[in-house]
């Protein structure tokens, strides 16, 4: 097994996810899922594993939605995928095709040509009928739509077509889950941007619905210490890296990576390229070197760069100050202490505003609360990088 940071992982080499995958299948028996996780934990890899190795009676269809920027792009992509899938079974998306024909649409080599509409392109009907065709065709099987990077697509739609269209997309999908769920339809929605940012933005524009409350919020954790060590060990062996103490080396890598598969691959790759043995002191030194590398090989700068996008330019300085305050403390911090420190910095914020902000940064996996409700960084690795990057 070779270190492959950021690359496609062979599905046969996935480690430590069998129990999670089994839990996902058990949940799908009852309802659709919203898969929550920090980036680089392996959401897409798990989704592809579900698609490649479905449980008996399930028919999964995977789509990466990041490339679609309008509601019609999305509806057309679903139609194409459904029709392509059904054609392998000598079937077709009958309702969708009849609808396209009725509105004067044509399809040439997979490209839809529609007449000019004075109002909105009827994407909603195309999307609905395509999924109805998929459900109808599965007489003894259950269709599972695996949609990756849904929030990124919704943000693109909001930029190009406005928040009202995003509302319609979410409401349409919820209606389909309610109407077709009894016939076996299930969805798994994932994304590297939290769904809460999309919904919060809609609420600011008067949206009162809860379009995701029928989805089970499934939190994908990092690898447990045992599986993180197993992955590190297999990569050390696969890369033929010398070590006098395999157990100590693999434990060091598992701990320093916080169990993120992406970072485990990066650490082993760094050890391999250094030509050094996998000793604890060498591993620590190489990790520090990676964390302060101006080229940001671990892409950790994303945690700071995304703050204006997630929270708005007006709130950026407040979020940075909050995270700085938590980072410099050696122990978990109570809300009132954070509030006082932010006020001492001259920042305008009251307790309720701080609580809302803390909930948001917790949902974005910066911070976590302990059993007493005190706040600390969720991942020690992120805290370490944050302090180095911010000069704290």
C-alpha atoms as a printed R data frame, in Angstrom:
    type eleno elety resid chain resno       x      y       z
1   ATOM     1    CA   UNK     A     1   0.000  0.000   0.000
2   ATOM     2    CA   UNK     A     2   1.526  3.278  -1.169
3   ATOM     3    CA   UNK     A     3   1.134  6.776   0.240
4   ATOM     4    CA   UNK     A     4  -1.186  8.739  -2.025
5   ATOM     5    CA   UNK     A     5  -2.031 12.101  -0.394
6   ATOM     6    CA   UNK     A     6  -4.945 13.717  -2.187
7   ATOM     7    CA   UNK     A     7  -5.187 10.999  -4.825
8   ATOM     8    CA   UNK     A     8  -7.901  8.468  -5.492
9   ATOM     9    CA   UNK     A     9  -7.693  5.628  -2.985
10  ATOM    10    CA   UNK     A    10  -8.312  2.096  -4.207
11  ATOM    11    CA   UNK     A    11 -11.586  1.033  -2.617
12  ATOM    12    CA   UNK     A    12  -9.994 -2.247  -1.511
13  ATOM    13    CA   UNK     A    13  -7.507 -0.242   0.570
14  ATOM    14    CA   UNK     A    14 -10.070  1.638   2.674
15  ATOM    15    CA   UNK     A    15  -9.307  1.043   6.347
16  ATOM    16    CA   UNK     A    16 -11.488  1.462   9.397
17  ATOM    17    CA   UNK     A    17 -14.751  2.333   7.709
18  ATOM    18    CA   UNK     A    18 -16.623 -0.996   7.636
19  ATOM    19    CA   UNK     A    19 -18.664 -0.261  10.764
20  ATOM    20    CA   UNK     A    20 -19.535  3.244   9.544
21  ATOM    21    CA   UNK     A    21 -20.621  1.911   6.160
22  ATOM    22    CA   UNK     A    22 -22.789 -0.724   7.845
23  ATOM    23    CA   UNK     A    23 -24.408  1.995   9.988
24  ATOM    24    CA   UNK     A    24 -25.135  4.021   6.867
25  ATOM    25    CA   UNK     A    25 -26.877  1.100   5.196
26  ATOM    26    CA   UNK     A    26 -28.909  0.445   8.353
27  ATOM    27    CA   UNK     A    27 -29.967  4.104   8.476
28  ATOM    28    CA   UNK     A    28 -30.930  4.107   4.794
29  ATOM    29    CA   UNK     A    29 -33.449  1.363   5.477
30  ATOM    30    CA   UNK     A    30 -35.479  4.039   7.276
31  ATOM    31    CA   UNK     A    31 -34.570  7.423   5.793
32  ATOM    32    CA   UNK     A    32 -32.254  9.487   3.630
33  ATOM    33    CA   UNK     A    33 -28.996 10.916   5.006
34  ATOM    34    CA   UNK     A    34 -27.137 14.200   5.209
35  ATOM    35    CA   UNK     A    35 -23.481 13.220   5.652
36  ATOM    36    CA   UNK     A    36 -21.588 15.747   7.767
37  ATOM    37    CA   UNK     A    37 -17.815 15.801   8.098
38  ATOM    38    CA   UNK     A    38 -14.789 18.017   7.908
39  ATOM    39    CA   UNK     A    39 -12.902 18.037   4.616
40  ATOM    40    CA   UNK     A    40 -10.197 15.410   4.116
41  ATOM    41    CA   UNK     A    41 -11.892 12.855   6.352
42  ATOM    42    CA   UNK     A    42 -12.956 10.719   3.390
43  ATOM    43    CA   UNK     A    43 -16.619 11.485   2.627
44  ATOM    44    CA   UNK     A    44 -16.277 10.958  -1.113
45  ATOM    45    CA   UNK     A    45 -14.306  7.747  -0.682
46  ATOM    46    CA   UNK     A    46 -17.047  6.300   1.505
47  ATOM    47    CA   UNK     A    47 -19.746  7.400  -0.940
48  ATOM    48    CA   UNK     A    48 -17.896  5.692  -3.783
49  ATOM    49    CA   UNK     A    49 -17.533  2.556  -1.659
50  ATOM    50    CA   UNK     A    50 -21.295  2.531  -1.113
51  ATOM    51    CA   UNK     A    51 -21.811  2.891  -4.857
52  ATOM    52    CA   UNK     A    52 -19.313  0.202  -5.851
53  ATOM    53    CA   UNK     A    53 -20.402 -2.354  -3.259
54  ATOM    54    CA   UNK     A    54 -24.125 -1.881  -2.562
55  ATOM    55    CA   UNK     A    55 -26.130 -4.065  -0.249
56  ATOM    56    CA   UNK     A    56 -28.445 -6.518  -2.021
57  ATOM    57    CA   UNK     A    57 -31.615 -4.813  -3.190
58  ATOM    58    CA   UNK     A    58 -30.067 -1.349  -3.594
59  ATOM    59    CA   UNK     A    59 -29.338  0.493  -6.833
60  ATOM    60    CA   UNK     A    60 -26.918  3.375  -6.198
61  ATOM    61    CA   UNK     A    61 -26.187  6.247  -8.595
62  ATOM    62    CA   UNK     A    62 -23.277  8.585  -7.790
63  ATOM    63    CA   UNK     A    63 -22.945 12.175  -9.026
64  ATOM    64    CA   UNK     A    64 -20.495 14.944  -8.151
65  ATOM    65    CA   UNK     A    65 -22.625 18.102  -8.246
66  ATOM    66    CA   UNK     A    66 -19.847 20.697  -7.944
67  ATOM    67    CA   UNK     A    67 -19.720 21.148 -11.723
68  ATOM    68    CA   UNK     A    68 -23.361 22.293 -12.026
69  ATOM    69    CA   UNK     A    69 -24.209 25.973 -11.626
70  ATOM    70    CA   UNK     A    70 -27.922 26.355 -12.422
71  ATOM    71    CA   UNK     A    71 -31.079 24.487 -11.482
72  ATOM    72    CA   UNK     A    72 -31.481 23.363 -15.087
73  ATOM    73    CA   UNK     A    73 -27.870 22.098 -15.165
74  ATOM    74    CA   UNK     A    74 -28.715 19.974 -12.144
75  ATOM    75    CA   UNK     A    75 -32.027 18.684 -13.519
76  ATOM    76    CA   UNK     A    76 -30.440 17.888 -16.874
77  ATOM    77    CA   UNK     A    77 -27.559 16.031 -15.201
78  ATOM    78    CA   UNK     A    78 -29.979 13.925 -13.165
79  ATOM    79    CA   UNK     A    79 -32.034 13.179 -16.279
80  ATOM    80    CA   UNK     A    80 -28.939 12.092 -18.222
81  ATOM    81    CA   UNK     A    81 -27.684  9.908 -15.397
82  ATOM    82    CA   UNK     A    82 -31.066  8.268 -14.876
83  ATOM    83    CA   UNK     A    83 -31.603  7.692 -18.588
84  ATOM    84    CA   UNK     A    84 -28.079  6.307 -18.989
85  ATOM    85    CA   UNK     A    85 -28.591  3.974 -16.059
86  ATOM    86    CA   UNK     A    86 -31.988  2.778 -17.262
87  ATOM    87    CA   UNK     A    87 -30.664  2.202 -20.786
88  ATOM    88    CA   UNK     A    88 -28.245 -0.408 -19.404
89  ATOM    89    CA   UNK     A    89 -31.355 -2.290 -18.309
90  ATOM    90    CA   UNK     A    90 -33.170 -1.856 -21.618
91  ATOM    91    CA   UNK     A    91 -35.406  0.795 -20.072
92  ATOM    92    CA   UNK     A    92 -35.723  4.550 -20.509
93  ATOM    93    CA   UNK     A    93 -36.752  7.693 -18.655
94  ATOM    94    CA   UNK     A    94 -40.207  7.612 -20.234
95  ATOM    95    CA   UNK     A    95 -41.908 10.404 -18.291
96  ATOM    96    CA   UNK     A    96 -38.976 12.768 -18.713
97  ATOM    97    CA   UNK     A    97 -38.674 12.035 -22.432
98  ATOM    98    CA   UNK     A    98 -42.402 12.557 -22.972
99  ATOM    99    CA   UNK     A    99 -42.178 15.862 -21.123
100 ATOM   100    CA   UNK     A   100 -39.228 17.052 -23.208
101 ATOM   101    CA   UNK     A   101 -41.075 16.125 -26.372
102 ATOM   102    CA   UNK     A   102 -44.210 17.932 -25.201
103 ATOM   103    CA   UNK     A   103 -42.341 21.210 -24.665
104 ATOM   104    CA   UNK     A   104 -40.557 20.992 -28.010
105 ATOM   105    CA   UNK     A   105 -37.227 19.792 -26.703
106 ATOM   106    CA   UNK     A   106 -34.795 17.625 -28.633
107 ATOM   107    CA   UNK     A   107 -31.800 15.573 -27.592
108 ATOM   108    CA   UNK     A   108 -28.772 15.234 -29.860
109 ATOM   109    CA   UNK     A   109 -25.859 13.081 -28.680
110 ATOM   110    CA   UNK     A   110 -26.849 13.599 -25.062
111 ATOM   111    CA   UNK     A   111 -27.237 17.390 -25.381
112 ATOM   112    CA   UNK     A   112 -30.679 18.777 -24.642
113 ATOM   113    CA   UNK     A   113 -31.965 21.514 -26.931
114 ATOM   114    CA   UNK     A   114 -34.937 23.404 -25.562
115 ATOM   115    CA   UNK     A   115 -37.084 26.103 -27.114
116 ATOM   116    CA   UNK     A   116 -36.769 29.658 -25.823
117 ATOM   117    CA   UNK     A   117 -38.844 30.256 -22.710
118 ATOM   118    CA   UNK     A   118 -40.141 33.675 -21.745
119 ATOM   119    CA   UNK     A   119 -40.228 32.540 -18.119
120 ATOM   120    CA   UNK     A   120 -38.220 30.049 -16.080
121 ATOM   121    CA   UNK     A   121 -36.938 26.914 -17.814
122 ATOM   122    CA   UNK     A   122 -39.120 24.069 -16.477
123 ATOM   123    CA   UNK     A   123 -36.237 22.340 -14.663
124 ATOM   124    CA   UNK     A   124 -38.458 21.284 -11.776
125 ATOM   125    CA   UNK     A   125 -40.667 19.103 -13.939
126 ATOM   126    CA   UNK     A   126 -37.682 17.534 -15.688
127 ATOM   127    CA   UNK     A   127 -36.055 16.717 -12.343
128 ATOM   128    CA   UNK     A   128 -39.244 15.325 -10.843
129 ATOM   129    CA   UNK     A   129 -40.152 13.148 -13.808
130 ATOM   130    CA   UNK     A   130 -36.600 11.809 -14.128
131 ATOM   131    CA   UNK     A   131 -36.610 10.605 -10.528
132 ATOM   132    CA   UNK     A   132 -40.141  9.238 -10.901
133 ATOM   133    CA   UNK     A   133 -38.888  7.236 -13.908
134 ATOM   134    CA   UNK     A   134 -35.999  5.864 -11.832
135 ATOM   135    CA   UNK     A   135 -38.252  4.822  -8.961
136 ATOM   136    CA   UNK     A   136 -40.879  3.267 -11.232
137 ATOM   137    CA   UNK     A   137 -38.274  1.145 -13.022
138 ATOM   138    CA   UNK     A   138 -36.973 -0.453  -9.799
139 ATOM   139    CA   UNK     A   139 -39.730 -2.951  -9.110
140 ATOM   140    CA   UNK     A   140 -37.798 -5.065  -6.622
141 ATOM   141    CA   UNK     A   141 -34.891 -2.744  -5.836
142 ATOM   142    CA   UNK     A   142 -34.419  0.566  -4.045
143 ATOM   143    CA   UNK     A   143 -32.803  3.523  -5.841
144 ATOM   144    CA   UNK     A   144 -30.126  5.411  -3.906
145 ATOM   145    CA   UNK     A   145 -28.980  8.816  -5.165
146 ATOM   146    CA   UNK     A   146 -25.471  9.626  -3.896
147 ATOM   147    CA   UNK     A   147 -24.962 13.348  -4.392
148 ATOM   148    CA   UNK     A   148 -21.569 14.771  -3.469
149 ATOM   149    CA   UNK     A   149 -20.790 18.509  -3.009
150 ATOM   150    CA   UNK     A   150 -24.446 19.529  -2.913
151 ATOM   151    CA   UNK     A   151 -23.786 22.785  -0.958
152 ATOM   152    CA   UNK     A   152 -21.242 23.977  -3.538
153 ATOM   153    CA   UNK     A   153 -23.815 23.521  -6.281
154 ATOM   154    CA   UNK     A   154 -26.443 25.354  -4.241
155 ATOM   155    CA   UNK     A   155 -24.066 28.266  -3.690
156 ATOM   156    CA   UNK     A   156 -23.435 28.458  -7.432
157 ATOM   157    CA   UNK     A   157 -27.174 28.444  -8.127
158 ATOM   158    CA   UNK     A   158 -27.675 31.216  -5.572
159 ATOM   159    CA   UNK     A   159 -24.996 33.320  -7.259
160 ATOM   160    CA   UNK     A   160 -26.393 32.873 -10.766
161 ATOM   161    CA   UNK     A   161 -30.136 32.534 -10.207
162 ATOM   162    CA   UNK     A   162 -30.784 33.860  -6.723
163 ATOM   163    CA   UNK     A   163 -31.763 32.446  -3.345
164 ATOM   164    CA   UNK     A   164 -35.364 31.844  -4.449
165 ATOM   165    CA   UNK     A   165 -34.208 29.191  -6.937
166 ATOM   166    CA   UNK     A   166 -32.152 27.467  -4.232
167 ATOM   167    CA   UNK     A   167 -35.289 27.380  -2.084
168 ATOM   168    CA   UNK     A   168 -37.180 25.729  -4.933
169 ATOM   169    CA   UNK     A   169 -34.448 23.124  -5.455
170 ATOM   170    CA   UNK     A   170 -34.422 22.146  -1.781
171 ATOM   171    CA   UNK     A   171 -38.221 22.112  -1.538
172 ATOM   172    CA   UNK     A   172 -38.483 19.988  -4.693
173 ATOM   173    CA   UNK     A   173 -35.993 17.437  -3.387
174 ATOM   174    CA   UNK     A   174 -37.762 17.255  -0.041
175 ATOM   175    CA   UNK     A   175 -41.093 16.718  -1.790
176 ATOM   176    CA   UNK     A   176 -39.568 13.911  -3.860
177 ATOM   177    CA   UNK     A   177 -38.220 12.215  -0.739
178 ATOM   178    CA   UNK     A   178 -41.649 12.426   0.865
179 ATOM   179    CA   UNK     A   179 -43.576 11.295  -2.217
180 ATOM   180    CA   UNK     A   180 -41.186  8.581  -3.390
181 ATOM   181    CA   UNK     A   181 -39.694  7.512  -0.065
182 ATOM   182    CA   UNK     A   182 -42.469  4.990   0.437
183 ATOM   183    CA   UNK     A   183 -41.479  3.451  -2.912
184 ATOM   184    CA   UNK     A   184 -37.910  2.994  -1.674
185 ATOM   185    CA   UNK     A   185 -36.169  6.172  -2.862
186 ATOM   186    CA   UNK     A   186 -33.263  7.303  -0.712
187 ATOM   187    CA   UNK     A   187 -30.682 10.096  -1.017
188 ATOM   188    CA   UNK     A   188 -27.308 10.759   0.581
189 ATOM   189    CA   UNK     A   189 -26.263 14.397   0.391
190 ATOM   190    CA   UNK     A   190 -22.704 15.394   1.252
191 ATOM   191    CA   UNK     A   191 -20.529 18.450   0.939
192 ATOM   192    CA   UNK     A   192 -17.315 20.099   2.098
193 ATOM   193    CA   UNK     A   193 -19.330 23.237   2.936
194 ATOM   194    CA   UNK     A   194 -21.771 22.848   5.799
195 ATOM   195    CA   UNK     A   195 -25.442 22.710   4.791
196 ATOM   196    CA   UNK     A   196 -26.183 25.067   7.675
197 ATOM   197    CA   UNK     A   197 -24.501 27.919   5.781
198 ATOM   198    CA   UNK     A   198 -26.835 27.405   2.826
199 ATOM   199    CA   UNK     A   199 -29.950 27.238   5.002
200 ATOM   200    CA   UNK     A   200 -28.891 30.215   7.157
201 ATOM   201    CA   UNK     A   201 -28.388 32.280   4.023
202 ATOM   202    CA   UNK     A   202 -31.878 31.353   2.844
203 ATOM   203    CA   UNK     A   203 -33.398 32.313   6.181
204 ATOM   204    CA   UNK     A   204 -31.897 35.770   5.829
205 ATOM   205    CA   UNK     A   205 -33.974 36.039   2.647
206 ATOM   206    CA   UNK     A   206 -37.225 35.044   4.328
207 ATOM   207    CA   UNK     A   207 -37.129 31.276   3.827
208 ATOM   208    CA   UNK     A   208 -39.075 29.642   6.663
209 ATOM   209    CA   UNK     A   209 -39.027 25.961   5.653
210 ATOM   210    CA   UNK     A   210 -36.787 23.221   7.057
211 ATOM   211    CA   UNK     A   211 -35.792 21.440   3.838
212 ATOM   212    CA   UNK     A   212 -33.335 19.030   5.446
213 ATOM   213    CA   UNK     A   213 -35.122 18.018   8.637
214 ATOM   214    CA   UNK     A   214 -36.257 14.716   7.118
215 ATOM   215    CA   UNK     A   215 -32.622 13.711   6.557
216 ATOM   216    CA   UNK     A   216 -30.668 11.896   9.241
217 ATOM   217    CA   UNK     A   217 -27.607 13.984  10.116
218 ATOM   218    CA   UNK     A   218 -24.819 11.402  10.042
219 ATOM   219    CA   UNK     A   219 -21.511 12.668  11.460
220 ATOM   220    CA   UNK     A   220 -18.474 11.029   9.878
221 ATOM   221    CA   UNK     A   221 -15.607 10.833  12.379
222 ATOM   222    CA   UNK     A   222 -11.881 10.610  11.812
223 ATOM   223    CA   UNK     A   223 -10.256  7.193  12.044
224 ATOM   224    CA   UNK     A   224 -10.095  5.672  15.503
225 ATOM   225    CA   UNK     A   225  -6.548  5.405  16.945
226 ATOM   226    CA   UNK     A   226  -6.411  1.682  16.194
227 ATOM   227    CA   UNK     A   227  -7.313  2.106  12.524
228 ATOM   228    CA   UNK     A   228  -5.147  5.215  12.141
229 ATOM   229    CA   UNK     A   229  -2.172  3.182  13.383
230 ATOM   230    CA   UNK     A   230  -3.095  0.339  11.044
231 ATOM   231    CA   UNK     A   231  -3.149  2.693   8.061
232 ATOM   232    CA   UNK     A   232   0.173  4.240   9.075
233 ATOM   233    CA   UNK     A   233   1.754  0.808   9.487
234 ATOM   234    CA   UNK     A   234   0.563 -0.426   6.097
235 ATOM   235    CA   UNK     A   235   1.872  2.710   4.392
236 ATOM   236    CA   UNK     A   236   5.263  2.463   6.119
237 ATOM   237    CA   UNK     A   237   5.558 -1.165   5.017
238 ATOM   238    CA   UNK     A   238   4.257 -0.426   1.516
239 ATOM   239    CA   UNK     A   239   6.776  2.390   1.061
240 ATOM   240    CA   UNK     A   240   9.565  0.170   2.390
241 ATOM   241    CA   UNK     A   241  10.529  2.769   5.011
242 ATOM   242    CA   UNK     A   242  13.033  1.597   7.579
243 ATOM   243    CA   UNK     A   243  12.105  1.746  11.257
244 ATOM   244    CA   UNK     A   244  13.475  0.280  14.457
245 ATOM   245    CA   UNK     A   245  10.137  0.530  16.235
246 ATOM   246    CA   UNK     A   246   7.132  0.162  13.955
247 ATOM   247    CA   UNK     A   247   4.626  0.517  16.790
248 ATOM   248    CA   UNK     A   248   6.094  3.785  18.086
249 ATOM   249    CA   UNK     A   249   6.303  5.230  14.577
250 ATOM   250    CA   UNK     A   250   2.745  4.335  13.661
251 ATOM   251    CA   UNK     A   251   1.404  5.666  16.978
252 ATOM   252    CA   UNK     A   252   3.217  8.967  16.417
253 ATOM   253    CA   UNK     A   253   1.754  9.313  12.917
254 ATOM   254    CA   UNK     A   254  -1.755  8.415  14.112
255 ATOM   255    CA   UNK     A   255  -1.618 10.984  16.925
256 ATOM   256    CA   UNK     A   256  -0.043 13.799  14.925
257 ATOM   257    CA   UNK     A   257  -2.568 13.374  12.100
258 ATOM   258    CA   UNK     A   258  -5.611 13.359  14.412
259 ATOM   259    CA   UNK     A   259  -6.755 10.289  12.489
260 ATOM   260    CA   UNK     A   260  -7.285 12.110   9.170
261 ATOM   261    CA   UNK     A   261  -6.405  9.639   6.388
262 ATOM   262    CA   UNK     A   262  -5.247 12.529   4.169
263 ATOM   263    CA   UNK     A   263  -2.686 13.700   6.724
264 ATOM   264    CA   UNK     A   264  -1.516 10.153   7.475
265 ATOM   265    CA   UNK     A   265  -0.717  9.733   3.784
266 ATOM   266    CA   UNK     A   266   1.080 13.091   3.775
267 ATOM   267    CA   UNK     A   267   3.223 12.256   6.805
268 ATOM   268    CA   UNK     A   268   4.304  8.891   5.425
269 ATOM   269    CA   UNK     A   269   5.029 10.478   2.048
270 ATOM   270    CA   UNK     A   270   7.194 13.131   3.754
271 ATOM   271    CA   UNK     A   271   9.133 10.439   5.644
272 ATOM   272    CA   UNK     A   272   9.634  8.500   2.414
273 ATOM   273    CA   UNK     A   273  10.907 11.539   0.491
274 ATOM   274    CA   UNK     A   274  13.228 12.519   3.348
275 ATOM   275    CA   UNK     A   275  15.018  9.182   3.149
276 ATOM   276    CA   UNK     A   276  14.907  8.952   6.930
277 ATOM   277    CA   UNK     A   277  13.710  6.180   9.205
278 ATOM   278    CA   UNK     A   278  10.227  6.327  10.692
279 ATOM   279    CA   UNK     A   279  11.420  7.369  14.136
280 ATOM   280    CA   UNK     A   280   9.271  9.444  16.465
281 ATOM   281    CA   UNK     A   281  11.636 12.436  16.547
282 ATOM   282    CA   UNK     A   282  12.016 12.420  12.763
283 ATOM   283    CA   UNK     A   283   8.252 12.210  12.273
284 ATOM   284    CA   UNK     A   284   7.673 15.131  14.653
285 ATOM   285    CA   UNK     A   285  10.290 17.213  12.881
286 ATOM   286    CA   UNK     A   286   8.853 16.493   9.443
287 ATOM   287    CA   UNK     A   287   5.313 17.325  10.556
288 ATOM   288    CA   UNK     A   288   6.448 20.686  11.920
289 ATOM   289    CA   UNK     A   289   8.261 21.358   8.662
290 ATOM   290    CA   UNK     A   290   5.080 20.613   6.725
291 ATOM   291    CA   UNK     A   291   2.972 22.852   8.971
292 ATOM   292    CA   UNK     A   292   5.213 25.899   8.434
293 ATOM   293    CA   UNK     A   293   5.847 25.258   4.738
294 ATOM   294    CA   UNK     A   294   4.774 28.346   2.787
295 ATOM   295    CA   UNK     A   295   3.474 26.130  -0.010
296 ATOM   296    CA   UNK     A   296   0.904 24.696   2.423
297 ATOM   297    CA   UNK     A   297   1.152 21.060   1.243
298 ATOM   298    CA   UNK     A   298  -1.592 20.003   3.658
299 ATOM   299    CA   UNK     A   299  -3.935 22.778   2.440
300 ATOM   300    CA   UNK     A   300  -4.568 23.941   6.001
301 ATOM   301    CA   UNK     A   301  -4.790 27.600   4.967
302 ATOM   302    CA   UNK     A   302  -8.277 26.709   3.770
303 ATOM   303    CA   UNK     A   303  -9.432 26.883   7.397
304 ATOM   304    CA   UNK     A   304  -8.654 30.586   7.473
305 ATOM   305    CA   UNK     A   305  -9.312 31.450   3.832
306 ATOM   306    CA   UNK     A   306 -12.885 30.162   3.989
307 ATOM   307    CA   UNK     A   307 -13.902 32.358   6.934
308 ATOM   308    CA   UNK     A   308 -14.964 35.444   4.883
309 ATOM   309    CA   UNK     A   309 -17.006 33.175   2.602
310 ATOM   310    CA   UNK     A   310 -18.676 31.309   5.454
311 ATOM   311    CA   UNK     A   311 -19.271 34.190   7.857
312 ATOM   312    CA   UNK     A   312 -19.039 37.354   5.734
313 ATOM   313    CA   UNK     A   313 -16.368 40.017   5.557
314 ATOM   314    CA   UNK     A   314 -17.964 41.997   8.379
315 ATOM   315    CA   UNK     A   315 -17.619 39.077  10.791
316 ATOM   316    CA   UNK     A   316 -14.166 37.877   9.715
317 ATOM   317    CA   UNK     A   317 -12.189 39.784  12.360
318 ATOM   318    CA   UNK     A   318 -14.546 38.584  15.085
319 ATOM   319    CA   UNK     A   319 -14.166 34.923  14.068
320 ATOM   320    CA   UNK     A   320 -10.385 35.239  13.871
321 ATOM   321    CA   UNK     A   321 -10.219 36.866  17.305
322 ATOM   322    CA   UNK     A   322 -12.472 34.195  18.800
323 ATOM   323    CA   UNK     A   323 -10.362 31.346  17.412
324 ATOM   324    CA   UNK     A   324  -7.151 33.095  18.460
325 ATOM   325    CA   UNK     A   325  -8.503 33.422  21.998
326 ATOM   326    CA   UNK     A   326  -9.349 29.733  22.234
327 ATOM   327    CA   UNK     A   327  -6.066 28.655  20.614
328 ATOM   328    CA   UNK     A   328  -3.768 30.358  23.123
329 ATOM   329    CA   UNK     A   329  -5.435 28.749  26.116
330 ATOM   330    CA   UNK     A   330  -4.086 25.533  27.512
331 ATOM   331    CA   UNK     A   331  -7.466 24.367  28.732
332 ATOM   332    CA   UNK     A   332 -11.119 24.529  27.633
333 ATOM   333    CA   UNK     A   333 -12.680 27.980  28.008
334 ATOM   334    CA   UNK     A   334 -16.112 29.091  29.290
335 ATOM   335    CA   UNK     A   335 -18.351 31.362  27.240
336 ATOM   336    CA   UNK     A   336 -18.254 34.280  29.661
337 ATOM   337    CA   UNK     A   337 -14.471 34.348  29.638
338 ATOM   338    CA   UNK     A   338 -14.411 34.471  25.845
339 ATOM   339    CA   UNK     A   339 -17.049 37.198  25.836
340 ATOM   340    CA   UNK     A   340 -15.057 39.363  28.207
341 ATOM   341    CA   UNK     A   341 -11.857 38.946  26.235
342 ATOM   342    CA   UNK     A   342 -13.525 39.859  22.936
343 ATOM   343    CA   UNK     A   343 -15.022 42.957  24.545
344 ATOM   344    CA   UNK     A   344 -11.616 43.880  25.954
345 ATOM   345    CA   UNK     A   345 -10.348 43.823  22.360
346 ATOM   346    CA   UNK     A   346 -12.927 46.463  21.499
347 ATOM   347    CA   UNK     A   347 -15.155 44.107  19.507
348 ATOM   348    CA   UNK     A   348 -18.889 44.779  19.541
349 ATOM   349    CA   UNK     A   349 -20.653 41.573  20.535
350 ATOM   350    CA   UNK     A   350 -23.178 40.497  23.160
351 ATOM   351    CA   UNK     A   351 -23.614 37.099  24.748
352 ATOM   352    CA   UNK     A   352 -26.380 35.909  22.427
353 ATOM   353    CA   UNK     A   353 -24.362 36.886  19.357
354 ATOM   354    CA   UNK     A   354 -21.353 35.033  20.757
355 ATOM   355    CA   UNK     A   355 -23.421 31.914  21.399
356 ATOM   356    CA   UNK     A   356 -24.675 31.940  17.793
357 ATOM   357    CA   UNK     A   357 -21.136 32.381  16.522
358 ATOM   358    CA   UNK     A   358 -19.841 29.567  18.728
359 ATOM   359    CA   UNK     A   359 -22.539 27.253  17.387
360 ATOM   360    CA   UNK     A   360 -21.483 28.124  13.845
361 ATOM   361    CA   UNK     A   361 -17.753 27.530  14.360
362 ATOM   362    CA   UNK     A   362 -18.622 24.290  16.156
363 ATOM   363    CA   UNK     A   363 -20.681 23.145  13.173
364 ATOM   364    CA   UNK     A   364 -17.711 24.005  10.955
365 ATOM   365    CA   UNK     A   365 -15.481 21.768  13.088
366 ATOM   366    CA   UNK     A   366 -13.177 24.467  14.420
367 ATOM   367    CA   UNK     A   367 -14.221 24.097  18.046
368 ATOM   368    CA   UNK     A   368 -15.893 21.487  20.222
369 ATOM   369    CA   UNK     A   369 -17.453 21.537  23.679
370 ATOM   370    CA   UNK     A   370 -16.481 19.238  26.515
371 ATOM   371    CA   UNK     A   371 -18.902 17.702  29.035
372 ATOM   372    CA   UNK     A   372 -18.983 20.989  30.990
373 ATOM   373    CA   UNK     A   373 -19.812 23.046  27.902
374 ATOM   374    CA   UNK     A   374 -16.347 24.605  27.698
375 ATOM   375    CA   UNK     A   375 -14.798 25.324  24.305
376 ATOM   376    CA   UNK     A   376 -11.540 24.094  22.784
377 ATOM   377    CA   UNK     A   377 -10.212 23.313  19.319
378 ATOM   378    CA   UNK     A   378 -11.774 20.114  18.012
379 ATOM   379    CA   UNK     A   379  -8.563 18.899  16.379
380 ATOM   380    CA   UNK     A   380  -5.163 19.377  18.061
381 ATOM   381    CA   UNK     A   381  -3.514 19.395  14.628
382 ATOM   382    CA   UNK     A   382  -5.652 22.355  13.539
383 ATOM   383    CA   UNK     A   383  -4.860 24.180  16.782
384 ATOM   384    CA   UNK     A   384  -1.149 23.581  16.262
385 ATOM   385    CA   UNK     A   385  -1.266 24.903  12.713
386 ATOM   386    CA   UNK     A   386  -3.479 27.835  13.703
387 ATOM   387    CA   UNK     A   387  -1.019 28.995  16.362
388 ATOM   388    CA   UNK     A   388   1.936 28.669  13.983
389 ATOM   389    CA   UNK     A   389   0.112 30.409  11.155
390 ATOM   390    CA   UNK     A   390  -1.214 33.235  13.335
391 ATOM   391    CA   UNK     A   391   2.029 33.751  15.261
392 ATOM   392    CA   UNK     A   392   0.373 33.042  18.606
